[in-house]
Amino acid sequence: MSPSTESKIAGFDLTGAILYHYDQFPPKSLNYSDFVNELVDATAAISRYDQMLKNLHNSEILLAPFRKQEAVISSRIEGTVSTMDEILQYEADENDDAANKYTRSDVIETFQYQKTMLSAKKALQEGYEITPHFVRQMHKELLSFGRGAHKSPGEFKKTQNYLADKSAKRISFIPISPERLAEGIDVLFHYLSNDRSPDLIKTALMHLEFEALHPFQDGNGRIGRMLITLYLWKSGVISEPHFYISSYFEDHKDTYIEKMREVSDNGQWEEWIKFFLVAIEKQAIANLVKAEQIRSLYEHLKSEFAELLSSKWSIQTLDFLFTNPIFRNSKFTNSLGIPHASAALISRKLVEAGYIKEKQAGSGRRATLYSFEPLLELVRV
């Protein structure tokens, strides 16, 4: 099927739709001179960022907000709109069915994004490889709740899907057909396992090809962007899976989409790679600045908390707040094993000093909800 043989599908206009680039991946040759400067700059920028990661003794605590940011922004690119505060409050009440009874589906979907990322990280740490089965498991968890739960979580597509402008009722891209998807998936993963190109180039082409295959009914963009981080980590480009790129893609969304379409339309592989490498460079610089701000805040508050709290729990309290910027007092007490009287005193001192703010008063069996504003002011998106 092609746009020339059928002009309408379910009320959507196919005029001008671009078809998947059959039998063109991986590109037989690339003109490195077109993007060598961008490759050098991207490599240098992400190396500087990774050196910062290596110097952090508690990167999981300090950079957890990056993962939450990524979940919000990557989901927003797909039209799923939620805020950092909504995600953090849902997380604080994750096991409270009554508190989350009326939570918007967008919030649940975004929460599932970061949960899926954590599960994937754990699996790779345990020795799993990035394979088609691994990707299907990621997809199964991502779509286990919310609006995508009825769209075959964990299963590759069996019917043709499309990328469309729903408001204009116009299809812009027709991914690979389901009949040839298995072949396309095999080619992609064979390329990842066997090609000897620089890892940043492989990551660029992996992301492009995954999005062009569009192997699932829903969630392709989110899975594809998660794979960028996971592959960079698995291939050794970064030492921890804390590099996220969706902010740059969102800020340049039209170019992001157009550069991918141009590969299928007229074989502009080098232009896509150049765009991707610039994205890596600019995001690495931005991430480094933000990470340094977070680290500086942590170091600054470490001494302030020690003086204010005069407690053996001061560092544990600070670590908890960086990991749970919105929390209920009950979780604070239970997670750290702090005596209730000590926890109440710590909370009161932190509120009085302006470090945490009461978002929701305690009521009945539900503890007071607090927000850790110094960190949230840095990471809200």
C-alpha positions as CSV (number, residue, x, y, z in Angstrom):
1,M,0.0,0.0,0.0
2,S,1.2,3.5,-0.7
3,P,-0.3,7.0,-0.7
4,S,-0.7,6.8,-4.5
5,T,-3.0,3.8,-4.3
6,E,-5.2,4.9,-1.4
7,S,-5.8,8.5,-0.6
8,K,-7.9,8.1,2.6
9,I,-7.7,5.8,5.6
10,A,-10.4,6.0,8.3
11,G,-11.1,9.6,7.4
12,F,-7.4,10.6,7.4
13,D,-5.8,12.2,4.3
14,L,-2.7,10.3,3.0
15,T,-1.6,13.0,0.6
16,G,2.0,13.7,1.1
17,A,2.5,10.9,3.6
18,I,6.0,9.5,3.7
19,L,6.6,5.8,3.6
20,Y,9.2,3.8,5.7
21,H,12.6,3.5,4.0
22,Y,12.4,-0.2,3.1
23,D,15.7,-2.0,2.7
24,Q,17.7,1.2,3.4
25,F,18.8,0.5,7.0
26,P,21.5,0.5,8.0
27,P,22.8,3.1,5.5
28,K,25.5,1.5,3.2
29,S,27.8,4.4,3.7
30,L,27.9,7.6,5.7
31,N,29.8,10.8,4.8
32,Y,31.5,11.5,8.1
33,S,32.8,14.9,6.9
34,D,29.2,16.1,7.1
35,F,29.1,15.7,10.9
36,V,32.6,15.1,12.2
37,N,32.7,18.4,14.0
38,E,29.4,17.7,15.7
39,L,30.7,14.2,16.7
40,V,33.8,15.7,18.2
41,D,31.8,18.3,20.2
42,A,29.2,15.8,21.3
43,T,31.8,13.3,22.5
44,A,33.7,16.0,24.4
45,A,30.5,17.4,26.0
46,I,29.1,14.0,27.1
47,S,32.6,13.0,28.4
48,R,32.6,16.1,30.7
49,Y,29.2,15.2,31.9
50,D,30.2,11.6,32.6
51,Q,33.3,12.8,34.5
52,M,30.9,14.6,36.8
53,L,28.9,11.4,37.2
54,K,32.0,9.5,38.2
55,N,32.8,12.1,40.8
56,L,29.4,11.9,42.5
57,H,29.5,9.4,45.4
58,N,25.6,9.4,45.5
59,S,24.5,10.0,41.9
60,E,21.3,8.0,42.4
61,I,20.2,10.4,45.2
62,L,21.3,13.6,43.5
63,L,20.2,12.8,40.0
64,A,16.9,11.0,40.7
65,P,15.2,14.3,39.8
66,F,16.6,14.0,36.2
67,R,14.7,10.8,35.7
68,K,11.5,12.4,37.0
69,Q,12.1,15.4,34.7
70,E,12.6,13.0,31.7
71,A,9.4,11.2,32.5
72,V,7.4,14.4,32.4
73,I,9.0,15.8,29.3
74,S,9.2,12.7,27.2
75,S,5.5,11.9,28.0
76,R,4.6,15.5,27.2
77,I,6.1,15.2,23.7
78,E,3.5,12.5,23.1
79,G,0.7,14.7,24.4
80,T,0.6,13.3,27.9
81,V,0.6,16.4,30.1
82,S,1.5,16.3,33.8
83,T,3.7,18.3,36.2
84,M,6.6,17.4,38.3
85,D,4.6,18.1,41.5
86,E,1.7,15.8,40.3
87,I,4.1,12.9,39.7
88,L,5.9,13.4,43.0
89,Q,2.6,13.6,44.9
90,Y,1.3,10.4,43.2
91,E,4.6,8.7,44.1
92,A,4.2,9.8,47.7
93,D,0.7,8.2,47.8
94,E,1.5,5.3,45.5
95,N,0.1,2.7,47.9
96,D,-2.8,4.8,49.1
97,D,-5.7,3.8,46.8
98,A,-8.0,6.4,48.4
99,A,-5.6,9.3,47.9
100,N,-5.0,8.3,44.2
101,K,-8.6,7.4,43.4
102,Y,-9.1,10.5,41.2
103,T,-5.6,10.9,39.8
104,R,-5.5,11.9,36.2
105,S,-4.5,9.1,33.7
106,D,-1.8,11.4,32.4
107,V,-0.1,11.4,35.8
108,I,-0.3,7.6,36.0
109,E,1.2,7.2,32.6
110,T,4.1,9.5,33.4
111,F,4.7,7.7,36.7
112,Q,4.9,4.5,34.8
113,Y,7.6,5.9,32.5
114,Q,10.0,6.5,35.4
115,K,9.0,3.1,37.0
116,T,9.8,1.4,33.7
117,M,13.1,3.2,33.4
118,L,14.1,2.0,36.9
119,S,13.1,-1.6,36.1
120,A,15.1,-1.6,32.9
121,K,18.1,-0.2,34.7
122,K,17.9,-3.0,37.3
123,A,17.5,-5.7,34.6
124,L,20.6,-4.5,32.8
125,Q,22.5,-4.4,36.0
126,E,21.6,-8.0,36.6
127,G,23.1,-9.0,33.2
128,Y,20.3,-8.7,30.7
129,E,21.0,-7.4,27.3
130,I,19.0,-4.9,25.2
131,T,17.1,-7.4,23.0
132,P,13.7,-7.4,21.3
133,H,12.4,-9.4,24.3
134,F,13.8,-6.8,26.7
135,V,12.1,-4.0,24.8
136,R,8.8,-5.8,24.8
137,Q,9.1,-6.2,28.6
138,M,9.7,-2.5,28.9
139,H,6.7,-1.8,26.8
140,K,4.6,-4.2,28.9
141,E,5.4,-2.3,32.1
142,L,5.0,1.2,30.5
143,L,1.5,0.5,29.3
144,S,0.4,-1.7,32.2
145,F,-1.9,1.2,33.5
146,G,-3.5,4.2,31.9
147,R,-5.0,4.8,28.5
148,G,-2.5,2.5,26.7
149,A,-3.4,-0.6,28.7
150,H,-5.8,-1.8,26.0
151,K,-3.2,-1.4,23.2
152,S,-1.4,-4.8,23.5
153,P,1.3,-4.0,26.1
154,G,4.4,-6.0,25.4
155,E,3.3,-7.1,21.9
156,F,4.6,-6.0,18.6
157,K,1.9,-4.5,16.2
158,K,-0.2,-6.8,14.1
159,T,-1.9,-4.1,12.1
160,Q,-0.5,-1.1,10.2
161,N,-0.1,2.0,12.3
162,Y,0.5,5.6,11.3
163,L,1.8,8.9,12.5
164,A,-0.8,11.6,12.0
165,D,-1.8,15.1,12.8
166,K,-5.2,14.3,14.3
167,S,-6.5,17.9,14.3
168,A,-5.8,18.2,10.5
169,K,-6.8,14.6,9.8
170,R,-3.6,14.1,7.9
171,I,-1.2,11.1,8.0
172,S,2.4,12.2,7.9
173,F,4.3,9.0,8.1
174,I,3.6,5.3,7.4
175,P,5.9,3.0,9.5
176,I,7.1,-0.4,8.4
177,S,4.3,-2.9,7.7
178,P,3.5,-5.5,10.4
179,E,4.4,-8.2,7.8
180,R,8.0,-7.0,7.6
181,L,8.4,-5.8,11.2
182,A,10.1,-9.0,12.5
183,E,12.7,-8.6,9.7
184,G,13.2,-4.9,10.5
185,I,13.6,-5.6,14.2
186,D,16.2,-8.3,13.4
187,V,18.2,-6.0,11.2
188,L,18.2,-3.3,13.9
189,F,19.4,-5.5,16.7
190,H,22.0,-7.2,14.4
191,Y,23.3,-3.7,13.6
192,L,23.5,-2.8,17.3
193,S,25.4,-6.0,18.1
194,N,27.8,-6.1,15.2
195,D,28.4,-2.6,13.7
196,R,31.7,-1.0,14.7
197,S,30.7,2.7,14.2
198,P,31.2,5.1,17.2
199,D,28.6,4.5,19.8
200,L,27.1,8.0,19.5
201,I,26.4,7.3,15.8
202,K,24.9,3.9,16.6
203,T,22.7,5.5,19.2
204,A,21.5,8.1,16.7
205,L,20.6,5.5,14.1
206,M,19.1,3.2,16.6
207,H,16.7,5.9,17.8
208,L,15.8,6.9,14.2
209,E,15.2,3.3,13.1
210,F,13.2,2.3,16.2
211,E,10.9,5.3,15.7
212,A,10.6,4.5,11.9
213,L,9.7,0.9,12.6
214,H,7.1,2.1,15.2
215,P,6.8,-1.5,16.4
216,F,4.0,-1.0,19.0
217,Q,0.5,0.3,18.8
218,D,1.3,3.0,21.3
219,G,4.3,4.2,23.4
220,N,6.9,4.0,20.7
221,G,8.3,7.5,21.3
222,R,8.7,7.0,25.0
223,I,10.3,3.6,24.6
224,G,12.6,5.0,21.9
225,R,13.8,7.8,24.1
226,M,14.4,5.5,27.0
227,L,16.6,3.3,24.8
228,I,18.8,6.3,24.1
229,T,19.8,6.5,27.8
230,L,20.0,2.8,28.3
231,Y,22.1,2.2,25.2
232,L,24.5,5.0,26.0
233,W,25.0,3.4,29.5
234,K,25.2,-0.2,28.3
235,S,27.8,0.7,25.6
236,G,29.9,2.6,28.2
237,V,29.5,6.1,26.9
238,I,28.1,7.1,30.3
239,S,28.9,5.4,33.6
240,E,25.4,5.8,35.1
241,P,22.0,5.9,33.3
242,H,21.4,9.5,34.1
243,F,21.6,11.2,30.8
244,Y,18.3,12.4,29.3
245,I,17.7,14.1,26.1
246,S,13.9,14.8,25.8
247,S,14.2,18.4,26.9
248,Y,16.2,19.2,23.7
249,F,13.8,17.2,21.6
250,E,10.8,19.0,23.0
251,D,12.4,22.4,22.5
252,H,13.1,21.5,18.9
253,K,10.1,19.2,18.3
254,D,9.3,20.3,14.7
255,T,12.9,19.8,13.6
256,Y,13.2,16.5,15.5
257,I,10.2,15.1,13.6
258,E,11.2,16.6,10.3
259,K,14.8,15.3,10.4
260,M,13.5,11.8,11.0
261,R,10.9,12.1,8.2
262,E,13.6,13.3,5.8
263,V,15.6,10.0,6.2
264,S,12.7,8.0,4.8
265,D,11.8,10.7,2.3
266,N,15.2,11.3,0.7
267,G,17.9,9.4,2.6
268,Q,19.1,12.3,4.7
269,W,20.9,10.1,7.2
270,E,23.8,12.5,7.8
271,E,21.4,15.4,8.5
272,W,19.6,13.3,11.1
273,I,22.9,12.3,12.7
274,K,24.1,15.9,12.8
275,F,20.9,17.0,14.5
276,F,21.2,14.1,17.1
277,L,24.8,14.9,17.9
278,V,24.0,18.6,18.4
279,A,21.2,17.4,20.7
280,I,23.6,15.3,22.7
281,E,26.1,18.1,23.0
282,K,23.6,20.8,24.1
283,Q,21.8,18.5,26.5
284,A,25.0,17.3,28.0
285,I,26.0,20.9,28.7
286,A,22.5,21.7,30.1
287,N,22.5,18.5,32.2
288,L,26.0,19.3,33.6
289,V,24.9,22.8,34.7
290,K,21.8,21.4,36.4
291,A,23.6,18.6,38.0
292,E,26.2,21.0,39.4
293,Q,23.4,23.1,40.8
294,I,21.9,20.1,42.5
295,R,25.2,19.0,43.9
296,S,26.0,22.5,45.2
297,L,22.6,22.7,46.9
298,Y,23.2,19.3,48.5
299,E,26.6,20.3,49.8
300,H,25.3,23.7,51.0
301,L,22.4,22.1,52.9
302,K,24.5,19.4,54.4
303,S,26.2,21.8,56.7
304,E,23.0,23.8,57.3
305,F,21.0,20.7,58.2
306,A,23.7,19.6,60.6
307,E,23.6,23.0,62.4
308,L,19.8,23.4,62.3
309,L,18.8,19.8,63.3
310,S,21.7,18.9,65.7
311,S,20.7,15.3,65.1
312,K,22.4,12.1,64.0
313,W,19.6,11.9,61.4
314,S,20.6,15.1,59.5
315,I,22.3,13.4,56.5
316,Q,19.7,10.7,56.3
317,T,17.0,13.4,56.3
318,L,18.7,15.3,53.6
319,D,19.1,12.2,51.4
320,F,15.5,11.4,51.9
321,L,14.4,14.9,50.8
322,F,16.5,14.7,47.7
323,T,15.0,11.3,46.8
324,N,11.4,12.2,47.9
325,P,10.9,16.0,47.3
326,I,7.2,15.6,48.0
327,F,6.4,13.2,50.8
328,R,4.1,12.3,53.7
329,N,5.5,12.5,57.2
330,S,4.6,8.9,57.7
331,K,6.9,7.8,54.9
332,F,9.7,9.9,56.3
333,T,9.4,8.3,59.7
334,N,9.0,4.7,58.4
335,S,11.7,4.8,55.7
336,L,14.4,6.0,57.9
337,G,13.3,4.3,61.1
338,I,13.4,7.6,63.0
339,P,11.5,7.6,66.3
340,H,8.2,9.5,65.9
341,A,9.1,12.2,68.4
342,S,12.4,12.9,66.6
343,A,10.8,12.9,63.2
344,A,8.1,15.3,64.4
345,L,10.8,17.6,65.8
346,I,12.9,17.5,62.6
347,S,9.8,18.3,60.4
348,R,8.9,21.2,62.6
349,K,12.4,22.7,62.5
350,L,12.5,22.3,58.7
351,V,9.1,23.9,58.2
352,E,10.0,26.8,60.5
353,A,13.3,27.4,58.6
354,G,11.5,27.3,55.3
355,Y,13.1,24.2,53.9
356,I,9.9,22.2,53.6
357,K,6.4,23.5,53.0
358,E,3.1,22.0,54.1
359,K,1.1,21.2,50.9
360,Q,-1.7,19.3,52.6
361,A,-2.6,19.1,56.3
362,G,-2.8,15.7,57.9
363,S,-6.3,14.4,58.3
364,G,-7.5,11.2,60.0
365,R,-5.0,8.4,59.2
366,R,-3.4,10.4,56.4
367,A,-0.2,12.1,57.4
368,T,0.8,15.7,56.5
369,L,2.1,16.2,52.9
370,Y,5.3,18.3,52.6
371,S,7.3,19.6,49.7
372,F,11.1,20.2,49.7
373,E,11.1,23.6,47.9
374,P,14.8,24.2,47.5
375,L,15.2,21.2,45.2
376,L,11.8,21.6,43.5
377,E,12.7,25.1,42.4
378,L,15.6,23.7,40.5
379,V,13.9,20.8,38.8
380,R,10.2,21.8,38.1
381,V,9.3,21.6,34.4
